[in-house]
Amino acid sequence: MELKKNIKAGKNSFKLKLIIFVYFSLFSIAFSQSKLEGTYTDIKILDKISSKNTLLKLKNGDLVSFKDLSIKSFKCKNSEFDDNPEITAYIQVTDLKNSNNDEVFVFNGWMFSSSPSLTPFDHPVYDIWLVSCY
């Protein structure tokens, strides 16, 4: 009696393993991306005159007024690495006391939590720091 190998079973097993690998790879990428981007941005505002800190919670896309400032956070993202966490957020700030406040932003750009001096917020009364994204 001659033994025959089941070649089709080996090919199907390889295809099944490949499909499972691709499925879980795509699932993990989608899950990690949703975990990294947040819907809320926390910023800390220092009033230089009174020396008071205020923690402000911004929902991305909403416009929030704080005293003389109008602040809007569009997007925030956490870093992929846990050993050196980096939080980034795209923020626009308008000074409401300025007469041409519709034309010019006091700050418009990406803010980084680990190095706020990279794109500094320059205002005579207030300082803003990025605290968290969740």
C-alpha positions as CSV (number, residue, x, y, z in Angstrom):
1,M,0.0,0.0,0.0
2,E,1.3,3.4,-1.0
3,L,1.0,6.3,1.5
4,K,-0.3,9.6,0.1
5,K,0.3,12.9,1.7
6,N,-2.6,15.3,2.1
7,I,-1.1,18.3,0.3
8,K,-4.3,20.3,0.2
9,A,-4.7,20.2,4.0
10,G,-1.3,21.8,4.4
11,K,-2.1,24.6,1.9
12,N,-5.4,25.3,3.6
13,S,-3.8,25.4,7.0
14,F,-1.2,28.0,5.7
15,K,-4.0,30.1,4.2
16,L,-6.0,30.0,7.4
17,K,-3.0,31.1,9.4
18,L,-2.3,33.9,7.0
19,I,-5.9,35.2,7.1
20,I,-5.9,35.1,11.0
21,F,-2.6,36.9,11.1
22,V,-3.8,39.7,8.7
23,Y,-7.1,40.0,10.6
24,F,-5.4,40.5,14.0
25,S,-2.8,42.8,12.5
26,L,-5.4,45.1,11.1
27,F,-7.5,44.9,14.3
28,S,-4.5,45.8,16.5
29,I,-3.5,48.8,14.2
30,A,-7.1,50.1,14.3
31,F,-7.3,49.7,18.1
32,S,-4.0,51.3,18.8
33,Q,-4.8,54.3,16.6
34,S,-8.1,54.9,18.4
35,K,-6.4,54.5,21.7
36,L,-3.7,57.1,20.8
37,E,-6.1,59.9,19.7
38,G,-8.3,61.5,22.3
39,T,-11.5,63.5,22.3
40,Y,-10.6,65.8,25.2
41,T,-7.5,68.0,25.7
42,D,-6.5,69.4,29.1
43,I,-4.5,72.6,29.2
44,K,-3.2,74.6,32.1
45,I,-3.5,78.4,32.0
46,L,-1.3,80.6,34.1
47,D,-2.5,84.2,34.7
48,K,0.8,86.1,35.0
49,I,-0.8,89.0,36.9
50,S,-2.6,87.1,39.6
51,S,-0.2,84.0,39.5
52,K,-3.2,81.6,39.5
53,N,-3.2,78.3,37.6
54,T,-6.4,77.0,36.0
55,L,-6.9,73.6,34.5
56,L,-9.2,73.8,31.5
57,K,-10.8,70.8,29.8
58,L,-11.4,71.2,26.1
59,K,-13.6,68.9,24.0
60,N,-11.9,68.7,20.5
61,G,-13.8,70.9,18.1
62,D,-15.6,73.1,20.7
63,L,-14.8,76.7,21.3
64,V,-14.2,77.7,24.9
65,S,-13.9,81.2,26.3
66,F,-11.6,81.8,29.3
67,K,-11.5,85.4,30.5
68,D,-10.0,87.3,27.5
69,L,-9.1,84.2,25.4
70,S,-11.1,82.1,23.0
71,I,-9.5,78.6,22.8
72,K,-10.3,75.8,20.4
73,S,-8.6,72.4,20.3
74,F,-8.9,70.5,17.1
75,K,-7.0,67.3,17.7
76,C,-4.9,65.7,20.4
77,K,-2.7,62.6,20.3
78,N,-0.7,60.6,22.8
79,S,2.6,59.0,21.8
80,E,3.0,55.3,21.1
81,F,5.9,54.9,23.6
82,D,5.2,54.7,27.3
83,D,8.8,55.2,28.5
84,N,8.9,58.8,27.2
85,P,5.3,60.0,26.8
86,E,4.6,62.8,24.4
87,I,1.3,64.6,24.0
88,T,0.6,66.8,21.0
89,A,-2.5,68.9,20.3
90,Y,-3.5,71.3,17.6
91,I,-4.8,74.5,19.3
92,Q,-6.0,77.9,18.1
93,V,-6.2,80.8,20.6
94,T,-7.7,84.2,19.9
95,D,-7.5,87.3,22.1
96,L,-11.0,88.7,22.6
97,K,-9.7,92.1,23.7
98,N,-7.9,92.6,20.4
99,S,-9.9,94.8,18.0
100,N,-9.0,92.6,14.9
101,N,-9.6,89.3,16.8
102,D,-11.3,87.7,13.7
103,E,-8.2,88.1,11.6
104,V,-5.3,87.1,13.8
105,F,-4.7,84.2,16.2
106,V,-2.5,84.6,19.2
107,F,-1.5,81.0,18.8
108,N,-2.3,78.7,15.9
109,G,-0.4,75.4,15.7
110,W,0.7,72.2,17.3
111,M,1.6,72.3,21.0
112,F,3.9,69.7,22.6
113,S,3.8,68.8,26.3
114,S,7.4,67.8,26.7
115,S,8.8,70.9,25.0
116,P,6.5,73.9,25.1
117,S,9.3,76.2,23.9
118,L,9.3,74.5,20.5
119,T,6.1,76.4,19.5
120,P,5.7,78.9,22.2
121,F,2.5,80.6,23.3
122,D,3.4,84.3,23.5
123,H,0.9,86.5,25.4
124,P,1.5,89.3,27.8
125,V,-1.0,88.1,30.4
126,Y,-1.4,84.3,30.0
127,D,0.7,81.2,29.5
128,I,-0.7,77.9,28.3
129,W,0.7,74.4,28.8
130,L,-0.6,71.2,27.4
131,V,-1.3,68.7,30.2
132,S,-3.1,65.6,28.8
133,C,-5.1,64.1,26.1
134,Y,-7.8,61.4,26.6
